[in-house]
């Protein structure tokens, strides 16, 4: 995809799902991934992903330069939480832009939170992550993880021009490793990568998604 296709685009929802039936794996302890606790929930849903995604994250990590690691921030997101995030952000946009029609609100919301019915996080297929050095310090990638377009003046977009040279170089490192392992990026969020979901299928030309909505 050369242009940015948002999650709200009907082309995403039109992708069929051929569910593989993989269980959600907990990446804490033994997976080889460093897990951050900022999105931790009571039952640890945030740390779960489909096995195929975990495998590719480990491949991506192995491709990073010496001294760098992936920092896992959030994986699986239960549908009820995805709904809440979507509704809250849509309400913020509606309050700030009362003249916008519903369709524009939905489209703008999907820059930052996926519509619940097709959300890659709720399929256990998406992960929010960043890079850290050998001491566990986060590298400069231009914005914090989960910075909104409004907060960051658009710097959250993967190919944003309003970030420094070092942040741009670090984004390239992250992108090269993850794309090389078969994941795809949502281009409005540099930290969001997925494998096997509908957006991945559309981006790669796969005939169907591998994963649909998952249960804990």
C-alpha positions in Angstrom: 0.0 0.0 0.0 1.6 3.2 -1.1 -1.0 5.6 0.4 -2.2 5.4 4.0 -5.3 3.2 4.2 -7.0 3.7 7.6 -8.5 0.9 9.6 -11.9 2.4 9.0 -11.6 1.8 5.2 -14.2 -0.7 4.0 -11.4 -2.5 2.2 -10.1 -3.7 5.5 -13.4 -5.0 6.8 -13.9 -6.8 3.5 -10.9 -9.0 3.9 -12.1 -12.6 4.8 -10.8 -14.4 7.8 -9.4 -18.0 7.7 -8.9 -18.5 11.4 -5.9 -20.7 12.3 -7.1 -21.4 15.8 -3.7 -20.6 17.4 -3.9 -19.9 21.2 -2.8 -16.7 22.8 0.6 -17.1 24.3 1.8 -15.1 27.4 5.1 -13.5 26.4 6.2 -12.8 30.0 9.0 -15.1 31.2 10.7 -17.4 28.8 9.8 -15.9 25.5 13.0 -13.9 25.1 11.1 -10.6 24.8 11.5 -7.8 27.3 8.0 -6.8 28.5 7.1 -3.3 29.8 4.4 -3.0 32.5 2.8 0.3 31.5 -0.3 -1.4 29.9 -0.5 -4.3 32.5 -4.0 -5.3 33.4 -5.3 -7.6 36.2 -5.3 -10.8 34.2 -2.3 -10.1 32.0 -4.2 -10.0 28.7 -1.8 -7.2 27.5 1.1 -9.7 27.4 -0.6 -12.3 25.1 -0.2 -12.8 21.4 -0.7 -15.4 18.8 2.1 -17.9 18.4 2.9 -16.9 14.9 3.3 -13.2 15.9 5.6 -14.1 18.8 7.8 -16.2 16.5 8.2 -13.3 14.1 9.0 -10.9 16.9 11.8 -13.1 18.0 13.1 -13.2 14.4 12.9 -9.4 14.2 14.8 -9.1 17.5 17.6 -11.3 16.3 18.0 -9.1 13.3 18.6 -5.9 15.4 22.1 -4.6 15.8 24.1 -5.8 18.8 23.0 -4.1 22.0 19.4 -3.4 20.9 16.2 -5.2 21.9 12.5 -4.9 21.4 10.5 -3.6 24.3 7.0 -5.2 24.2 4.3 -2.7 25.4 0.9 -4.2 24.5 -0.4 -7.1 22.6 -3.9 -8.6 23.0 -6.7 -6.2 23.8 -10.0 -7.6 24.9 -12.9 -6.4 22.7 -14.6 -4.5 25.6 -11.4 -2.5 26.2 -11.0 -1.8 22.4 -14.6 -0.6 22.4 -13.9 1.7 25.3 -10.7 3.2 23.8 -12.5 3.8 20.5 -15.5 5.4 22.1 -13.4 7.7 24.4 -11.2 8.9 21.6 -14.2 9.5 19.3 -15.8 11.5 22.0 -12.7 13.7 22.3 -12.7 14.4 18.6 -16.4 15.1 18.6 -16.1 17.6 21.4 -13.2 19.3 19.6 -14.9 19.3 16.2 -18.7 19.5 16.8 -19.3 20.2 13.1 -17.7 17.0 11.9 -20.2 14.3 10.5 -20.2 10.8 12.0 -18.2 9.4 9.1 -15.4 11.8 9.6 -15.3 11.2 13.3 -15.0 7.5 12.7 -12.3 7.9 10.1 -10.3 10.3 12.3 -10.7 8.0 15.3 -9.3 5.1 13.3 -6.0 6.9 12.9 -5.3 6.2 16.5 -7.8 3.5 17.7 -9.0 0.7 15.4 -12.7 0.1 15.0 -13.5 -2.7 17.4 -14.9 -5.1 14.8 -11.6 -5.4 12.9 -9.1 -4.4 15.6 -5.8 -6.3 15.1 -5.1 -6.1 18.9 -8.3 -7.9 19.6 -7.2 -10.7 17.2 -4.0 -11.1 19.2 -2.2 -10.2 16.0 -0.8 -6.8 16.8 1.8 -5.5 19.2 2.8 -2.0 20.3 6.6 -1.9 20.9 9.7 0.2 20.8 13.5 -0.2 21.0 15.8 -0.2 24.1 19.5 -0.4 24.6 21.4 -3.0 26.5 20.6 -1.1 29.8 16.9 -1.2 29.0 16.7 2.5 28.2 14.2 3.5 25.5 15.7 4.9 22.3 14.5 8.2 20.8 11.8 7.4 18.2 10.4 10.8 18.0 7.3 10.5 20.3 6.3 8.4 23.2 4.5 5.1 22.4 0.8 5.8 22.0 1.1 9.5 21.3 -2.0 10.7 19.5 -1.9 12.7 16.3 -3.1 15.8 18.2 -0.6 15.5 21.0 2.4 14.9 18.7 1.4 17.2 15.8 1.4 14.2 13.6 4.9 13.0 14.6 3.4 9.7 15.6 3.0 8.9 11.9 5.8 6.5 10.9 7.2 8.6 8.1 6.6 12.0 9.8 9.1 14.7 8.8 8.8 16.6 12.1 11.2 14.4 14.1 15.0 14.5 14.5 17.5 12.6 12.5 18.3 10.2 15.3 14.6 9.3 15.8 14.3 8.8 12.1 17.2 6.4 12.0 15.9 4.5 15.0 12.5 4.1 13.3 14.3 2.7 10.2 16.1 0.2 12.4 12.8 -0.9 14.0 11.0 -1.0 10.7 13.7 -2.9 8.9 13.8 -5.6 11.6 10.0 -6.0 11.9 9.2 -5.8 8.2 12.0 -8.2 7.5 10.3 -10.7 9.8 7.0 -10.4 8.0 5.1 -7.9 10.1 3.4 -4.8 8.7 3.1 -1.3 10.3 0.0 0.8 10.7 1.5 4.0 9.2 -0.2 6.4 11.6 1.5 4.7 14.6 5.2 4.0 14.3 4.9 1.5 17.3 2.1 -0.6 16.0 3.0 -3.8 14.0 0.9 -6.8 13.2 0.9 -10.2 11.5 -2.0 -12.3 10.3 -4.8 -9.8 10.8 -7.0 -8.2 8.1 -4.8 -5.1 7.8 -1.8 -7.4 7.3 -3.7 -9.3 4.6 -4.6 -6.2 2.8 -1.1 -4.8 2.9 0.6 -8.0 1.8 -2.0 -9.2 -0.7 -2.8 -12.3 1.2 -6.2 -13.9 0.2 -7.4 -13.9 3.8 -6.5 -12.9 7.4 -5.1 -15.7 9.5 -6.6 -14.5 12.8 -10.0 -13.2 13.7 -11.2 -11.9 17.1 -9.6 -13.9 19.9 -10.9 -15.0 23.3 -8.8 -14.9 26.5 
